[in-house]
């Protein structure tokens, strides 16, 4: 037995001898069993067998949801009392199975194609166990010695795919404590906030006797630089995280200028140029111009190269929110859709989306490796100035070693593996769009740019008018109501799942807001047969709703 293990055994025995006769002994003994490394292996092994069975059952489910009413489910969690004594693990696992697991969403189901959450590769589960057991805190090297350079390496790999700088650049910056090629955060929202935070601090930084916005605040910074206000400009389809960023950075959501989009859901470039000119005329400081690479509604990608030229001409920070579409950088066939992303000053990519990693991995990348120094914070006990600590240039403090999943994915799936996943998702989306165009029950609302798809169900009485593009406002309202009912009924039934959103379309030369069914085809397990099953399920649900509507007056008269 190793010396350290012998010492642990002796300490544990001393603890029990000293406390055996106290009233708390039973509880102490039970709790200590959960922590003692030499004893808990058999306990953990037993727990692992039990949880593995639940995991296997959960992941093998084809249905997307249970059919329990949500209000009834909520009542299950009404008790706010903490148990006085430790609960038996078997009992707690039964509680989880009956109340939580059985009524959780099967996001890995091949027929769950309505949200940006998918099946995970099998290596995630054992690596999650390893990461949890190691419990590294990547805020500083004193709690994450190897994980700190390990994380920087994974981020540099992604940075290279985006910007493709020469070897010399990465040799200089990959492990340079003064450089930051990327920051790993909890998700795309935090990544977008950090990007705009960096842009604000750099553009309103210290100058002469002025200490900068970081120290003196936004009002003082605008006054010093002679601006009447500050704004961020981007598409009206920007993610809601930009509203959060505008709030947190002190400019207010009214200073988030949202530019209309064209028929392809891309930012209208003439309107964008005019907005920039108007801001200059009003003496407003433009913190950043944001481009979207994969809108959350429809998956469309802004003309990034054109936006980059506009931003460069205005000397403004150019940020690309590529949380969804960013992984197209892996695909030779589809990468050209992101042309211009290499000009961005910062880029957001979300790992839990099309990198097929678990929740909790977002990334923001910087073209200029010293940009993040504008947000650096230090403390005497941690994240000291000049140190290698990753937490000094991040929004979050303590955080887990989630880079383990990113690094593993880049190696175990690889460049060609990710290319296959991206290409396959887009190909299946094109199949679904083609199927919809052949089915009289549905109307395709826009051609997919990548792997999001918008369409709607048309009740039989209105199909001829829909084909002729002669639907009135009243007709469209009727269709909206029906599609909302269809989507809610499909979700409750739990056999298949499609989400919904709203989209502005033109009927009779008038803009009309319609309720759209939204498909997200990213799950590698989803087949063309699954897509057909989803559409056929919607047709059957719609038929049942129509029959129910036709019977309702008769039943009420009875």
Secondary structure, 3 states (H helix, E strand, C coil): CCHHHHHHHHHHHHHHHHHCCCCCHHHHHHHHHHHCCCCHHHHHHHHHHHHHHHHHHHHCCCCCCCCCCHHHHHHCCCCCCCCCCCCCHHHHHHHHHHHCHHHCCCCCCCCECCCCCCCCCCHHHHHHHHHHHHCCCCCCHHHCHHHHHHHHHHHHHHHHHHHCCCHHHHHHHCCCCCCCCEEEECCHHHHHHHHHHHHHHHHCCCECCECCHHHHCHHHHHHHHCCCEEEEEEECCCCCHHHHHHHHCCCCHHHEEEECECCCCCECHHHHHHHHHHHHHCCEEEEEEEEEECCCCCCCECCHHHHHHHHHHHCCEEEEECCCCHHHHHCCCCHHHHCCHHHCCEEEEECCCCCCCCCCCEEEEECCCCHHHHHCCCCCCCCCCCCCCHHHHCCCCCCCCCHHHHHHHHHHCHHHHHHHHHHHHHHHHHHHHHHHHCCCCEEECCCCCCCEEEEEECCHHHHHHHHCCCCCHHHHHHHHHHHHHHHHHHHHHCCCECEEEEEEEEECCEEEEEEEEEEECCCCCCCHHHHHHHHHHHHHHHHHHHHHHHHHHHHHHC
